[in-house]
Structure formats: C-alpha cells, structure tokens
Amino acid sequence: MSDLAWWQRGVIYQVYPRSFQDENGDGVGDLAGITARLHYLRALGVDAIWISPVYPSPMVDFGYDVADYCAIAPVFGTLGDFDRLVVHAHELGLKVLLDFVPNHSSDKHPWFMDSRSSRDNPKRDWYLWRDPAPDGGPPNNWLSRMGGSAWEKDTVTGQYYYHAFLREQPDLNWRNADVRTAMDRVLRFWLDRGVDGFRVDVLWLLIKDALFRDNPPNPQFKAGEPDHHRQLQTYTEDQPEVHDIVRSMRATLDEYGERVLIGEIYLPVPQLVSYYGPNGDGTNMPFNFQLINAPWNATEIARIVSEYDHALPLHAWPNWVLGNHDNRRVASRIGPRQARVAAMLLLTLRGTPTLYYGDEIAMADGVIPPDRVQDPAELRQPGIGQGRDPERTPMQWDGSPNAGFSSGVPWLPISGGDGINVVHQDGKASSMLTFYRCLLALRRSERALVEGAMERVVSSGNVHTYERRLGGDRLFIALNMAGADAPVEAPEGTLLLSTTEGHEGKRIEGPSLLLAGDEGIVIRASKPT
Ligand code: GLC
C-alpha cells in the first residue's frame, strides 16, 4: 500500500465561477450553481475543485482584485452558500480549493484606502509607496503586466504606489510583518470553514527587490509581445525571500492536516522546482504549465516530460496542467483531435492533473465581438492577443441558446459549436465527455497510472511513448501527435483505451502496430519487461 495524499491520487478541476452555472438568472455564475453541478463533477470522476476568486471585488480583474478576503461577493452568493457548497462537496467525496490572492488587493480594499490616506497612516507600509524620481516621474522603470509603468502617482500624498497588474490592484508589501499576519488570518478563516487547500495567485511575484533597482532590458524582446517583456524581471519576481513566505503558508496549512498548497508560478523548470522547498516544506505543488506553452510535437513533449521528471527533487510530487482561465483553450491551441491525445497524456503522466472546466467537452475559444470584450488585459493592450475572454465563456450544458448556463443574458457570449455540450455528449460512445470519463475511470482503476514510475520516455517521429510501471504492472502509452498514420513498437498485451472508440479489450500482438493519425492508446503489457 502506498501512503499518497488525496491530492497526489486525485484529479483537480478548475471552476471559473462566473461561467460555470448561473442559478439566479443575472448572467453570472454563482456558488449555488456550482453546488447544483457537483454531482456532474463527481460522475465525471474528478476529486477536487479549485474555484477562482469569489470574494467581494469591484471585478476590474474579475475577482483577482479582492476588496475583502474573508467574505463572498454578492454576485456569487453568501457565506451560507459557500458553507453549503463545502458540505455538499464533502458529502460527495469532493475536495474544495479556494484561490488565494495575496500579491495585491483591490484599490477599494479598506487596507489600501487607509494606506493611501496619509503618509503616516499605520497601514502606509502595507503597500509599496515611493517618492517620485527627481524628474517627477515613476521611481524606477518597472513595468506592469497589463501594460505601461507599474507605478501610479497618487494625488493624495504625492507618492507613487506599485502595481504589478492593473492600477486598481496595488501590490501588498510582504516585507511587512503585519501584512503576513493579516494574510495568515485569511488562510485560517477559510481553513476553519473546511476548505481543503489553496491555489495561490502569482506566488513567485510576492517579494520585490528591497532596493527597487531598475530591471535590465530584455535582449530577446520581440515587437507585439506584452509590454513588460521589454525587461528581464530580475528585481520583480522570484526573489529569494519569497521562500520564507511560502514556508510559513505551508506551515499554517499543515496545522490543519492533509491540505494542499498549490502555487501559480510561471518560471523555467529549475527555478520552478525550488518552490517545493529545500526540505519539501514549500508548496505541495508549484503548477507546471509546460504543456500549455510547449510546441505541440512528440519530440518537444517527450523532452519536457523526461526533463521535468529528472529535475524534480526526491520529495517532490509532479503535476501537469493543460489549460486555465489565462490561456487559450487546448481544443483551440492544438485542434479537437489532438485535444483527445492531450487528455490521454495529461491523465497518464506521473503527477496530479488539473483540468479546466469545459475542456472535457472540447469547448473551443469563444469569439468575442469588440463591444462585448470584458477582460482588462484586452481592453488595456488591445490587439496583441492577451485577451482572456475567449477561454472564459460559459460552460455548455445543453444545446439551448444560453447553453443551460443561465436564464438571463450571459456575461460573455456562448462559444457554441456543433454537439459541444454535456447533454449531447452524455452517453455517446464517440464523445469527448465519454472519453474523459473513461480516462478518469482508468486512472482510478489502474494504480500504476497514479503510483507507478515513469519509464522509457521517448519520441520517434510523431509518436511519443512512455511506460508507467508498478510492481509487475506495466502500462504502455503511445501518442501519435500528428495526423498521419505511424508505426510504433509496442509490447504484447491488451488495449485498455484508445482515443478512437471501439478498440478496448483488443489483443495486441506486438512487436509493432500502426497507430492511426491523432490516435493515442494505453496497453497493459502482458510481460513485466
Ligand atoms: C493571475 C491570475 C490572472 C490575474 C492575475 C492578477 O495570473 O490567474 O487571471 O489576472 O493573476 O491577479
């Protein structure tokens, strides 16, 4: 028997609450809506949901601008609704993770309103205030991830404050001990209400250079990239002191038993894995986003998979992510046929998978008419492809005009697509939903897929193969990452699952077979070697 934690065995499903299910007809999803759909998630076969922010917020960045860390925004419901969601989820055996946004608050948070009110307010040092440069301009050259200078001059006191994102999202000063204490209370507030863990927003950005030195220029910058790519983020991200903070967050979670701390961290693998902490006392999982950004071909993916596996410290548990609310949907990035191959990859790799809502029915990016754009990333830097509305369109439950999401006018248009909804795909052998259910069931029934070692990771032409081994069990996975048929060396055994329906249980003779274009297969080898 292994002693893996629930978050190591389980599969996480990200719910973007504005877009999952609207119960009160205002066009925006809510907590009662999520609760109503928990049975769907249980039947799908996931183990935990991570809910993007549901706190009171002016919604300039759709909840990632928090005005009160210990309450629920009326548009999403009440604390009572939240408690009911947690109770019901737990009854169904589902864990609930919240999104913790500690790097910045809303400019409407009482902490910031106090902080900006005068230079000697006790909360002044809770945020990053600096005098203007001698010419009256910003204190240094730091750039916002939403475009332009990261410094905003405040007329009340004549100083500038720092915001890594929008000016409505001032960064908190994590060098201040009172900020740390206040944020620790926030974690405890939700842990006491029964949450099972957190996804921590932009964890690698929490600490900035104490000397506020200018970032150096980025020699690789290409026109059309987001503004802040003009600079290397030498002094604004991944500062060594961040690890103390991570350790103390983790220590708080550990007081509550088996909880999970996941970090949103976009860094190259060598830096990324340092967020596990030198003694496994950092995040339980720093999100591994490589599959989102990688060129989609067998050589690249095989390289990423084996390099990551080798880079992991001994105590570290891997994880993989295919999509989220900040990136184009997988079905649009690589096409619906390869999206099935990607699903098989995600759910047969070693490590905890995180699914993004709607990917299980192959939802594609929505088309957002200019007058319906909501995302500030698009509104503030139009035309450079940073807009995130396309991947945030409402979940498609059925084929009705509002897709069963809302009886009102949905806050974003429905993406649509022929047969891309739960009702249509339910029970249909060839559907993406059925395929996801089969994959999730396979992962549940085959211990080797969860606990097994990752071996023989190779690519040959367009085919990526690997094995998952546990004791005498040997599962062989082959993924054809292109549209043309391709031969593959395969062991003798039984076909457990194929991206092309209807072959399960088939005997595989080996030593080679022909994979159809865009086909992926899982074989149980009859011999252990
Ligand atoms: C994270 C969130 C993103 C948000 C940003 C600022 O990257 O995932 O949606 O805009 O942080 O909070």
Residues whose N, C-alpha, C, O or C-beta is under 5 A from the ligand:
A	BS01	GLC	D61 Y64 F165 D201 V202 D326
